[in-house]
């Protein structure tokens, strides 16, 4: 009889413990679901809250965005000048960098994976870092590139010099601009597709731009070609200016979006220098020149959920001086397809 009582008590204790464990697990799952729901509600509230005029710009109803993209970038530098009574000219450009990326976006929180097939196969040794942000009012893009893949022409007097691994280049670009008509004109609609432009609108833009670049001949070139010139080109420009951007909305149900903007900035200070075989020539630091920043995009909406398009961003400096002429050009082209869920 005593054993039976002990067994019944043990069974009751196990059942009670199991019930408590199940209750605790259930409470934990409920707590996690509650936190997830609260987080989703906060993200959704932030996502749908907009300072735009809803007659012109709205959020997509779908919160998920999947966007595969193909990107290609390129840089070129052109310089010429006379140092120690010897005229020289340099027309150089890097290898094009092509990357394939996949972006997953939920309520404006994005995660992207980018691959460079040429670099993975060992055919591209340059390094490039690009970051861009297009907001309602403020936008900027930043790019840094370190390259040894320069090709083109170097004319030193009457002799041409250039072969592989001849030059090292470092280039930095920073552009920032402010949108005045930010209630009706949307940069993100053209470049991110996390907004939809419903009606055509434009805006005046204010911008600043900084470009910096350096090119040097390598010791490997001097070892292979002792008569080759030892060259060092430095360029730095800071500009302030303004321009205009416009979003055209065309077609039935606002299916087409065409964007075009230009922000010329006037160089208020520069540091341009050409050094050949130890002899140096400097440009005037306060000579007035221009940096042009151009943006273009086209987006077609097959339906509210599907779209495709392409965009182009360029920055071109036009610097002309009696002593040294240095022009630097940078571009980024992009093609994409998007799915909203």
Secondary structure as UniProt FT lines:
FT   HELIX           2..48
FT   TURN            54..56
FT   STRAND          57..58
FT   STRAND          64..83
FT   TURN            84..85
FT   STRAND          86..93
FT   STRAND          97..106
FT   TURN            107..108
FT   STRAND          109..115
FT   HELIX           117..120
FT   TURN            121..122
FT   STRAND          127..134
FT   STRAND          138..147
FT   STRAND          151..156
FT   TURN            157..158
FT   STRAND          159..160
FT   TURN            164..165
FT   STRAND          167..179
FT   TURN            180..184
FT   HELIX           187..191
FT   STRAND          196..197
FT   STRAND          201..217
FT   HELIX           219..224
FT   TURN            226..227
FT   STRAND          231..250
FT   HELIX           252..254
FT   STRAND          256..270
FT   STRAND          273..276
FT   TURN            277..278
FT   STRAND          279..282
FT   TURN            285..286
FT   STRAND          289..301
FT   STRAND          306..318
FT   STRAND          324..340
//
